[in-house]
Amino acid sequence: MCALAWTEVSLTGSWFRISAQIVEIAYRMYDEAPKQDSLRTVTLDALTRALWSAWRETQERERQQ
C-alpha cells in the first residue's frame, strides 16, 4: 500500500483498491499491474475511514502552504 493514490480510495464508499504493484528485480523498482487474481478492493471500517479522511485533509493543508 505504499504510495496508494487517492484515486484508488473512496472515503464516501468506504473502500480502497489495489490495482498496481511495485516489484524489485535486480535492485531496480518496476511498476506493473498485479496478477489478475491479485486485484483487490478492500472495505474500510469507520475508524480507518475517519483516520484516512483526517490524513487527506492534512495533506491538502500542507499542499496549500
N, C-alpha and C positions, 0 to 999 in steps of 0.2 A: 504494500500500500504506500510505499514511498512515492512521493510526487503524484499522488492521486489528484487528478484535475477536478476542479469544481464542476465542470461539465458532466462529470460522471457521478455527481451527487444530487439527490433530490431531497432537500430538507422538508419540503411540504409533503412529499410522498413517502418519506422515511425509508429511503433505500440508497445504496450506492452500488456501482457496477465496476467490476474489474474486467477491463477489456483490452489491456495491454500488459506486457511484462518486460522487464529488463533482464537480460541474461549476460553472464560474463563468460567469454571464451578467450582463452589465452591472454588474460589480463585486460581484455577490451570489453567495453559495455555495448550492448546492442538492444535497441527497442524492437520488439516484434509482437505480433498478435499471439496470444496463448493458444494452446491446442483447443480445438473446438469444444471438447468436453470440459475445458478449464474455465470457460467464460462463466462468470458468477454475478448474480445480483443478490445483494445481502440486505436484509431488513435491519433498520436501525431501531434500537429501543429508545424510549423517551429521553432518558438521561444522556445517551450518546448524541442524539439529535440536538438536544439543548447545548451540549458542550461544543459540538461542531458549529452550531449557529453562532455561539459566542466567539469562537475562533475565527469564523468568517468575518464577523463584524470587526474584530481586532485587526485582521489583515486589511480590510477596507480602510480603517482609520490610519494605519501605518502607511498605506499606499497614498493616501491623501496628503500626508505630511511630507 
